[in-house]
Amino acid sequence: MFLSELAIGQKAIVLQAPDGLPVKLFEMGCMPGEEIELVFAAPFADPMCFRVQGTLISMRRALAALIPITAPDVG
């Protein structure tokens, strides 16, 4: 499953960071092992707003589609 597939309010654990992930997302806490939650998706689902480490971050669906996740209880 990938980050772009989350439903609003759903939480997941980031599995790994792809090579093309912008450094800025690492700086904001989007790192492997971190819990992430989809808070809001704009019309047509782009961009998407996530909460990670208490910070809201926004990213395009295409970028979120590159980040593999797992359910929080599997993690």
N, C-alpha and C positions, 0 to 999 in steps of 0.2 A: 504494500500500500504506500501511497505517496502523500505528501503534505497537501497537495491540491485536492485530494479526495475527502478531506475532513468536512463534516457538517458543522454549522454554527453551534458553538458550545461544546463541541467534542474535543477531547484531549488525547494526546499521543506522546510518544517518546521519539526523539530524533535518533535514527540509527547511525547514520554516517553523513558526512558532508562531501558532496561531489567536488571534483577538482575545480569546476567553474564557479563555485559559490563565492560571491563578493566578500572580501575581508570585513566589510562593514557589518555584515550579518553575524560574523563570529564575535565582533566587538560588542554587539547588542545581545549576545547570549545564545544565539542559534547554533548550538554545538551538540555533538553526539552525546546521548545520555540525558539531555535536558527535556523536561516536559514542556509541551507547547499546546496552545489552545486556539482554535479559530474563534475570534470574537466577532468579526464582521466581514462581509463580502459586499463589495459595491455591485451595482446593477451589472448584470452579465458576468458576475463573479470576478471582476478584474478592476482594481487590485484587491487583494485579500489582506485582512488585518489580523495579526496573531499576537497573543500574549506569551512571552517567554521571560522567565526570571523577573516578573513584575513589570516588564517593559512592553509597550505595544510597538510592533514592527509591521511594516507594510511591504508587501512584495507582489509582483505580478504572478498570475497563475502559472505561466510558463516556467518561472524559476521555482515555484513551489512544487511543480511536477517533477523536479529533479531530486527532491529531498525525500529519501525513504524513511518511513516511520513504522512504529509498532504500537499496539495498544498499551496503555500505562501499566496494566496488571501483568503483562507478559515481560516487559522491559528488561 
